[in-house]
Amino acid sequence: MGKVFRPSNRESSILSKIENSKEHARRRSITAARDQIDQLGNTIAMKLVENELVETTNKNTLEEQIVKCIDNLCRADDFDIDYMVAPYRQLVKQPHIVSLYVTAYLLEKLINHKSVVDIFGSDADIYGCIHQQVTKIIS
């Protein structure tokens, strides 16, 4: 018969602190993204087009869609965010929530947008490009 694991108070306390710090970092990142929403949208769209990861007929429309995506992230509840990023959660070891959400939005929704001709590169390449811009703006 298997042994039942019952954590002690000290272990529960440590696990709780770790979980709370992760949630705090997640909320802090989303709040920082809300404060820099226009700059994030502009730099992410520009870099995706410059690196030829996204081919588009109108860069401004792509930027507007990314700003809309970040705005949706700021307004969404935890379940909606987790649902959106679930297929891409294993993309990197410790994903940044804003980068992962924008990557998921790009690969799930924007691929069918009328101004997006095609998306090139692997999921990891796209995440890396987006994450590079997010970390520049959100420190």
C-alpha positions in Angstrom: 0.0 0.0 0.0 1.3 3.5 -0.9 2.4 5.9 1.7 0.3 9.0 2.1 2.3 12.3 2.0 1.2 14.8 4.6 3.4 17.9 4.6 4.3 19.4 8.0 3.4 23.0 8.8 6.9 24.2 7.9 6.7 22.5 4.5 3.3 23.9 3.9 4.5 27.3 4.8 7.4 27.2 2.4 5.3 25.8 -0.4 2.7 28.6 0.2 5.4 31.3 0.1 6.8 30.0 -3.2 3.3 29.9 -4.7 2.5 33.4 -3.5 5.8 34.8 -4.9 5.0 33.2 -8.3 1.5 34.8 -8.3 2.9 38.1 -7.2 5.4 38.1 -10.0 2.7 37.2 -12.5 0.4 40.0 -11.4 3.4 42.5 -11.4 4.2 41.6 -15.0 0.7 42.0 -16.1 0.4 45.4 -14.4 3.7 46.5 -16.0 2.4 45.4 -19.4 -0.7 47.5 -18.9 1.4 50.5 -18.1 3.5 50.1 -21.3 0.8 48.7 -23.6 1.4 51.0 -26.6 5.2 50.7 -26.5 5.0 46.9 -26.1 2.6 46.6 -29.1 4.8 48.8 -31.3 8.1 47.1 -30.5 6.8 43.6 -30.7 5.1 44.2 -34.0 8.2 45.9 -35.5 10.6 43.2 -34.3 8.4 40.4 -35.7 8.3 42.1 -39.1 12.0 42.9 -39.0 13.0 39.4 -38.2 10.7 38.1 -40.9 8.7 35.9 -38.5 5.4 37.6 -39.6 4.6 38.6 -43.1 1.8 41.2 -43.1 0.1 43.6 -45.5 -0.2 46.3 -42.8 2.2 46.7 -39.9 -0.2 49.1 -38.1 -3.0 46.6 -38.0 -0.6 44.0 -36.6 0.4 46.5 -33.9 -3.2 47.2 -33.1 -4.0 43.5 -32.7 -1.0 43.0 -30.4 -2.1 46.0 -28.3 -5.6 44.5 -28.2 -4.0 41.2 -27.1 -2.2 42.8 -24.2 -5.3 44.7 -23.2 -7.2 41.3 -23.2 -4.5 39.9 -21.0 -4.8 42.7 -18.5 -8.6 42.2 -18.3 -8.7 38.4 -18.3 -9.1 36.3 -15.3 -6.6 33.5 -14.4 -8.6 30.7 -16.0 -8.8 32.5 -19.4 -5.1 33.2 -19.3 -4.2 29.6 -18.3 -6.5 28.3 -21.0 -4.9 30.4 -23.7 -1.3 29.6 -22.8 -1.9 25.9 -22.0 -0.6 24.5 -25.4 2.6 26.6 -25.2 3.4 26.2 -21.5 6.2 23.7 -22.1 7.8 25.9 -24.8 10.5 27.2 -22.3 11.4 26.2 -18.8 10.2 29.4 -16.9 8.0 31.3 -19.3 7.2 35.0 -18.9 3.4 35.3 -18.8 3.2 38.3 -21.1 5.5 36.8 -23.7 3.7 33.5 -23.6 0.3 35.0 -23.9 1.3 37.2 -26.8 2.9 34.2 -28.5 -0.2 32.1 -28.0 -2.4 34.9 -29.3 -0.2 35.3 -32.4 -0.2 31.6 -33.2 -3.9 30.9 -32.4 -5.7 34.1 -33.4 -3.6 36.3 -35.6 -2.7 33.5 -38.0 -6.2 33.8 -39.3 -6.3 37.6 -39.4 -6.9 39.3 -42.8 -3.7 41.4 -42.6 -1.4 38.6 -41.7 -0.1 36.8 -44.8 1.9 34.1 -43.0 3.8 33.3 -39.9 7.3 31.8 -40.2 9.7 30.2 -37.7 9.2 27.8 -34.9 7.1 28.5 -31.8 10.3 28.9 -29.8 11.7 31.4 -32.3 8.5 33.5 -32.1 8.5 33.3 -28.3 12.2 34.3 -28.2 11.6 37.4 -30.4 8.6 38.5 -28.3 10.3 37.8 -25.0 13.3 39.8 -26.0 11.1 42.9 -26.5 9.0 42.3 -23.4 12.1 42.0 -21.2 13.5 45.2 -22.6 10.4 47.2 -21.7 9.2 45.3 -18.6 12.2 44.8 -16.2 
